Each structure stands twice: as C-alpha cells, then as structure tokens.
Amino acid sequence: MGTISQGILGGVSGKVGNVVGGSWKGIDYLRIMPASVANPQTPAQMDQRSKFVKVLNFLQPLVGFLRVGYKLYAIKMTQFNSAMSYILKNAVAGTYPNYTIDYPNVLVSRGTLTKAEGTALTSPQEAQVVVTWTDNSGTGDAKATDKTLLVVVSENKDESVYEIDGAIRSAGTLTFNLPSNYAGDEAYAYLWFVSEDGKSVANSVYLGNVTVT
C-alpha cells in the first residue's frame, strides 16, 4: 500500500490505486498504472484515489504546457505535481464517485505578470479557433511585447494542442489552426502571457468551451 504524507496533497510513496509515486533526488513524482479490479479499498482510500485519477487524467494532455506554466512553483517537486496540488485544492467539484473538474478555477499557468482581460473564444472556420482579448498593456507590469500562450483541449480525444509563441499582448487577437480531425469536437481553452525575456508568466485565463467548426 502506498502512503501519502501530509494528506492527499503531500508526497506519495508506493502505490495508491493505479497511481504510483516515489521520489527522485528530492523531487516527488506520480505516474499512472493500469487499475486492478482485484484491489479492495476503504471508502476513504477510494475517495482519494477517485480525486487523484480525475485530476491526473485531466492533466495528462497538458504535460508539455505545465512545464512552462508551473516552472516558478515547482519547488522540490515536478511542475506536474505542482499543478496537480493546486487543482486538487481549488478545482475539483462534486462528491465521490462523481467528481468533476471545475474548469474556470483551473490554472494551467501561475505567475504574477498581469493576466489577460476581456477574452473571447470562437471557431469561425473549419478546424480553427480565434481568441481575442483586451490590450491592457501598461496596466501593472503588462507590456505590449508580452507573448501569448494558448492551449486547446479536445474533450472528445483527451488530447491537446498548443501555441507557445503566439501573438503579442498588444495584438489583441490570435488565430490558431487545429488539426483537421478536431472539426466537430467540443473543446475548451486557456490563455496566458509570458514576458519577452521569458522570466515572468501570468495566471492562465479560462476561455470557455466551443464546438470546433
């Protein structure tokens, strides 16, 4: 049986359900193994495992994105674990066994740079999304040259595509072409900014859901 120090959000050692954890050079990590049908659990253990698996499945398509978005918060843990800790605390809704991800409260990026405002998400053409935002350059530490980062997640496919070198903040819009097989999918998206020198990032903003044309 695995152990979870400091409660559900602490380091994991061993196996909890189909979640296996350990530590390497002082960094806690998690990975998923196929669930066993012959694995009796107490109600409390099943509740913990259900939350873990829900968040892990949600984050898996975003692994590459999280390496950038949580780099400032990965202290003695991986960026993935830092993101998982935040989402477990702030963006899981419902009760066992019907937990859901509270998308608007998810942060796929965390930082102090002034975040995007006045955002909107549309899909005006086939396999394409257009994101718009208000140019708030000069507000706080926001600069016109801050670059946008965008992730679009297909709910149908449990996968994501993303732009890590998009339009600058002052542009106020970004057109992003999706794979052709995304047409007809339900998708949700997040947007954030990173400073031109790459040292500062903003909290991500949930753009909502859209049916891809």
Secondary structure, 3 states (H helix, E strand, C coil): CCEECCHHHCCEEEEECCEEEEEECCEEEEEECCCCCCCCCCHHHHHHHHHHHHHHHHHHHHHHHHHHHCCCCCCCECHHHHHHHHHHHHCEECCCCCCEECHHHCCCCCCCECCCEEEEEECCCCCEEEEEEECCCCCCCCCCCCEEEEEEEECCCCEEEEECCCCEHHHCEEEEECCHHHCCCEEEEEEEEECCCCCCEECCEEEEEEECC
